């Protein structure tokens, strides 16, 4: 159905995380590329995941991790912005 970049738990939350990596903000921030269509695909995939794992009685949340890596994979210290509850 789709893919989710990261799934993690903390403090009773089940976070479904979309990761967007850019070398710079020239074409926009990473979060801008998580449009309504992408959000819907992530939500649908998360629903399937939850159906497959009914034992996970955690509050779901949708986050976006923006990574700016100015030198691509050679970047030694990327800049990371983590957005909790980026969409519903």
C-alpha angles and dihedrals in degrees: 000000000000146000136261118204098214137004119191143158133222133156095352094313126119105205122202104198129198111200120207120186124193136170090219142344094257093117096032140285120301093248090060089067092059092084128173092273093052091046091053092051091050092048092049092048090047090053090054090048091052091048089053091048107041089159090072102093094177134125109258120227134179117223136174125214113202115199121190111196107176093189096039114229090350091065109122098193112025119191112243126197114185116199116196117203090012090164140354 
